Amino acid sequence: MKIAVLGTGDVGRRLATKLASLGHDVAMGSRTVDNAEAVKWADEYGGGHGTFADVAGPAELVVNATGGLVSLAVLQSVGADKLRGKVLLDVSNGLDFSEGFPPKVVTPDGVSIAEQLQRAFPETRIVKSLNTMTNTVMVEPGRVPGHHNVFLSGDDEDAKAVVAGLLGSFGWAPDRILDLGDLTSARATEQLVQLWLRLYGMLGTGDFNFSVVTAPTPAA
């Protein structure tokens, strides 16, 4: 696919690199056309780069890897026309670091960042996923041994299927991908990040993840 990754931070670069390694045509978007990180990434991995609008326009799928508190402004700079009908994978979290670590998790108007974006862009097919783990585990789930899960939230079943396919190509087995339902369920996964941050501070590493374990079904 032709994929635009919005954001040049650790998450954006990690996802863009993985997607490019899988053969996708990837371009990295930033606020300016000559962003140093985007230019460096494009030179190293043979991808494209440009402004958020430049790369999102021709893309088939868009990945929002910007900070959750600026994601709405970023998508507004792209414009609804360039996002209409497209699948948008939102991996952002609304983290406020103004008072240090751990940051506060912000819920705009009492909803998730994903819902805020969906309300602003109703014709974009937004799917929330990958926001409950560090970026290395996102693209290499085998870093964490044993069974652990990645979550999906979204209102469009076909869009979730597209994202589930991407997750599978990253190495996530089907039984590890948990579809939580419509986009309101993104409130739960965005809030789960508060626990992730506390565990990160305690463990001193991001190489861990959450596992949902169920009891065996009793015999009839």
C-alpha angles and dihedrals in degrees: 000000000000102000132185117204111200111206134045100216127108093284095048094047093046094051094043091051093050093047092049090050088056091057101260121142099245131187125182119221129207139160093270131040093234101046106160096224092048093047091048092049093048092049092050100043103028095244132132131257139190142121120324089260094045094058099034095054099069096030124112092203130024126206117203105210095155124115110282094235091060100033095098092052090047093053091045088056088055094049133223094266093063092047100042113127094357128126110245117195107206114201095162130123126200098239121171111197095176091112097040131250131014092038124219117255107231122211108197110221089346095297136094126275088246092056091047089055093045092053091051093046107031094169093055116091103229123193123183118213146131093034095115098069143045118276095251092058090047092068099026110038090170089075085082112056123225131015118337135150146237120200134222128202127176147121097232115073094197091051091051089051090054091051092045087055090054091049089052090053088053089057102266109142116223093249090058095055109087117194105209095188131244126011094270086074088069086078088070096048093045090052090047086068088075089066091043090055092051091049091048090053091049098042098038092221138078094215096108136085144186123269126197108210122186130197118249115269109257115249115256 
